[in-house]
Amino acid sequence: MIFLIILAVLVVAVIVFMQQPQFGKQPSGARLERIKQSPNYRDGQFQNESNTPDLTEGSSYLKVITKFFFGKSKYNIPSALIPSQKTDLLHLNPDEDVLVWFGHSSYFMQIDGKTFLVDPVFSGSASPLSFTTPSFKGTDIYKVEEFPKIDYLLISHDHYDHLDYETIIKLKSKVGKVITGLGTGEHFERWGYDVSVLEEKDWNEAVDLGSGFKVNVTPGRHFSGRGLSRNKALWVSFVLQTPSKKIFVGGDSGYDQHFKKIGEKFGPFDLALLECGQYNEAWKYIHMMPEETVTAAKDLKASKLMPVHWAKFSLALHDWNEPIQRAEIEAKKQGMPLVTPLIGQKVDLNSDRVWAEWWNEKALRPE
């Protein structure tokens, strides 16, 4: 009886705790009815195009959890400050076409006079609990106050390392339009965003922004969820078309045939931004290996690849800089030019700069 009482108290405590705003809200009402009409929504949740098990054959949650606690690389977290540069985002030349990476999958773009911000996380943590999953030292060099007006905020899915409550709240007055997948807008509405600024789209739908700007929402192979329920909102990638550029914004995804289909339909791309970190053979269906990242860029018919989803958080077991090292080796094999700036460093989207291998500096390199 005592055990049951304690268990009941714990369950109630968890339920109450998860009512806090950072957990967001599951789709309801008219939004849920719209979701139910999606061809990608079956059996009460969104589905990937291909069969996508949570874990690969031979893996188990017990093995994965055990390795998380006892099997992480000695160099899973960098031994020194991550180097960075600070770009004055408030005073950019409006004629510049630039990209600035903030580590992991967060980056700012100014292209053809419009500003875009993708999956921003500036709270110092990729978790609803601020003391867990902290960012690497040296990576948090920007504050929301240092950003200009954001014409378009692109959110690939609702995981904490891509949709950060604290950051989204602070950005509210700066954002002109939010473009995301079906269902994710429920979080934004709970957090005080007006429904008029939300554009929620299914795979293979588009948002025409006018004046030669267009965003096509395309598939990924992943999952979603901020609480106990999964896949109630859709995970997406984006084809960003501007008057002068075509850029693929990848979000999170395991490797699959959708990259080739997107390349055939929308390619070639001037640049592909693709995940390249937080992988493991146990969950290879939802996160690519670095070699697959390069192959995906080839499938997309990309002229250049910028590997993201690394260098800020430890969400897997590998060395912190292993993703870019493996991607660099494979990129040379496949003849794919890489864009690898420092965090905060300005990337001129009209140049073919050769980038330094900053992740191999002695202070950061595993000996």
N, C-alpha and C positions, 0 to 999 in steps of 0.2 A: 504493500500500500504506500509506504514512504517513497519507494522508487517511482511508482506511478505518479505520485504527487509532484515529485521533483521533475520528472519528465514533462508533465503537463505545464508546470511553471516555465520550464525552459522553452517549450514550444510557444507558449503565449508571449514570452519575452522576445523571441525571434520575430514573431509576427508583428508585434508592436514596434520593434526596432526597424523593421523593413517598411514601415509606413513613412519613414523620413523621406524628405523630398529628393535626396540624391539618388534614390532607387528608381525615381521616375514613376511611370504609370503604364499599365497595359492598355492596349486599344479597347475602346468601348463605343457604344452608340453608333452613330452614322459612320464613323471611321471603321469600326469593326465590320459593319455590313458591307462596306466597300471592299475591305480585305477579303471577305468571304467570296467575293466575285472573282478574285484573282485566280488564274490558272495555275499559279505557283503555290496556292494555299489549299492543303488537303489534310483531312483528319485533324483539324484544329490547330494546324501550324504551317508555316512556310516550309517548303521542301527544296532541296537542291535539284538541279537538272539530272545529275547522276547519283546513284546510290552512294551515300556518304556516311559510313559508320563513324561513331564518335572516336573509336580507337581502332588501330589496325589489328589484323589477325594475330593472335598470340599475345596481345597486350591485355592488361586489365587495370582497373582503377587502383587496385592495391599496389601493383607494380609501379604505376605512375606516381602515386602519392609517396611511396617509399623512396623513389629516386629523387623526388623534389626535396625531401628532407635530408637524404643521406647520399645522393648521387650527383650533386651539382659540381661542375668544374671548379677547380681552385681559382680560376680566373673568370668566373661568371660575372663578377663586378670589377671594373677597372681599378687599378691600384693607385691611380693619380687622377687629378682633375681632367675631365674631357676638355680639350682645347676648343676655343670658340672665337668668333668675331661678332661685333655688334654693328648692325646696319640700322641707320636712322630711317625707319619706315614712314615716319611722319613727313619727311621732306624728300621723298624720291622724285626724280624727274618724271613727270607724267608721261613722257614719250618713251621711257625705258620699258623693256619687256624683261622682267626679272622674276626670280624665284628665291625665296629664303626658307631654308629648312630649320626646324626647331628640334630636331631629334625625333626618333620613332616615326610616326606617320603624320606629324603635324607640319604644315608648310603654308607659306603665303605666296601668292602670285599676283603680279600686276602685269596684265597683258592687254595691249591695244586700249589702254586708258581705263580698264576696269580692274577691280581688286577682287581676289578670291582667297578664302581661307579654308583649309581642309583639316578636319579632325583635330582641332586644337586642344591641347592638354597642357595647362600652365599652372596647375595647382600643386605640383611637386609630387604627385602620387597617381598611380594608375589603379585606384581602388576606392571603394566607398569609405574605407577606413584609412584616414590620412597617414597613419603610422605604418601601413603596410605598402609593399611595392613602391618604395620611394624612387625618385629619379636619380640617375647617377650624378655625382658631384660635378658641377661645372656646366650642366646642361640647361639649367633654368636661368637664362640670362635676359628673358623678356617678360614684361608685364603687359596685361591687356591695355593699360593706359598708354602704352607706347605704340598702339596700332592706329592706323587711319580708319576712316569709314570703310566697312567691308561691304562691297556690293552684293557678293554671293558667298554664303557659308555652305560648304559641301560637307555632309556627314555621311560616311559610308555605312556605319551600323552603330548599334547602341552599347557596345562593350566599353568598359570604363577607360581603356587606353585609347579610345577614339571619341567618346562622348563624355566630356568631363563637366559635371554639374557646376562646380565653382567657376570654371572658365566661361561656360555658356551664360550663366547669370550675369557676369561682369561684361560680357559682349553685347548684351541685349540692346543697348542704345546705339550701337555701332552698326548693327547688321540690317541690310536692306531686304534680303531674301534668303531663306533657308531652303536648300534642295537636298532631299534625302529619300530613303526608301519608305514604302508603305508602312504605317504604324509608328514610326519613330517620332512623328509629329505629336503624339500623345504626351511624350516626355516634355517637349517644348511648351505645349499648352499648359501643362501643370506648372511649369517654371515661369509662366507669365508672358510667353510670346503670343502675339495675336495671330489667329488662324490665317489672317490675310497675308502674312509674310511666309507662310509655309507652303512649299511645293513638295508633296509626297508622291512618288511615282513607283510604278511596278517596273520589272525588267522589260526592256524593249519599248518603253515609253520615253517621251522627250519633253523638254521645256524649252520653248523658243523664247529667248530673252530679247530678241529684236536687234537691229543694227548689225547683223552678221554673227551674233553670239547665240550659241545653242548648246544645251547639255542633253545628251542621250544617256539614259540610265540603263546600265547593262549588268549581266549576271556576275556573281562570284560563286565560289564553292566554300561556304563557311557556315556560320550559325549566328544567333543573336540571343540577347537576354541579359537583364541586370539583376534578376532575382532568382526565384526557384523555378520559374517557367521559362522555357526556351522557345525561340523561333516564332514569337508573336509579332515581331516586326521584321522587315526584310533587310538583308545585307546586300549591298550593291557596289558596283563600280561605276565610273563615269567616263564618257567620251566628251571632252570639253572642246568645242569648236569656237574659235574666235575669228575675226576677219583675216588674221594672218597665221594662226597656229592651230594645230590639232594635237591635243595632249590626252593621254590615257591616265586616269586617276584610279589606281587599282584597289584601294581598300585592302581587306584581308581575303585570302583565297588559297585553297589548295590548287594544285595543277589539274587542269582538265581541258576538254575540247573547246570550252567557251572562248578561250583566248584566240584560238585559230579562227573561230566563227566571227569574233569581233574584228580581228585583223582583216578578214576577207570583206566584211561589210563596211567598215569605217576606215581602215588603214589606207595608206601608211600614216604613222604618227611621227611628229617631230620629237616627241619625248614620251616615254612610258615611265610612270612612277609605280613601282611594284614592291610588295613586301619581300623582305630578305632577312628574316630573323625570327626568333622565338619558335623555332621548328624542332621537331623530334620525329624519329621514325614511328613512334607510338601514335602520333596524331598527324601523319603526313597527308591525310585526306583533306584537312582544313587549313594547313599551312605548308607552303612550298619549301622544299630544300633549295639552297642558293643556286644550285645548278639548274633547277627547274625555273627559277626566276629568270635566268638568262634565256632559256628556251622559250618561256612565255613571251618575253620581249621580241624574240624572233618571230613567234607566231603572230604577234600583233603588227608585225612589219614596222617596228619602231626604229628610228634612226639612232636614238640614244636611249640608254636606260639609267634611271636614278634609283638605286636600291634604297628602300626605306624600311621602317619597322625594326630598327636596330639603334644602338648607341645611346639609349636613354633609360630603358627599364629592363629588369631581369625577369622574364616570364617563361624562360626555358632553362635547360641544363648546360648549354654549350658555353664556351668562352665568349666574352662580350663582343670581341672583334672577329670571331670565326666567320660570321655570316658574310662580311665584306671580303675577307680573305678568300673564301671559297668562291664567291661570286666573281671576284677579279680573275682568278685562275680560269674559270669557265668562260668568262667574257672574252679573254684572249683566245681561247680555243675556238669560240664561235664568231669572233670578229665583231663583237658588240661594244661600241664605245660607252664608257661609264661616266656618269656625272656624280662626283663624290665630294661635295663641299664640306667645310667645317660647319658645325652648328652656327647659325646666324650669318654665315658668309653669303654675300650676294652673288647669285648665278645669273649671268647675262644669257638670256635664252636665244640670243642671236649670234653667239660665239661658239667656237669649238675648242674651248680651253682644255688643256691637259692638267689634271688635278693631282696634287701631292698625296702620297699614301700616309696621311697624318695618323692613321690608326696603328701604324707600325713604329711610331716614335718609341725610343727606348723606355721612356717613363711609363708608357702604356702597354708595351709589348710583353706578353708572358715569356719569362725566361726559360 
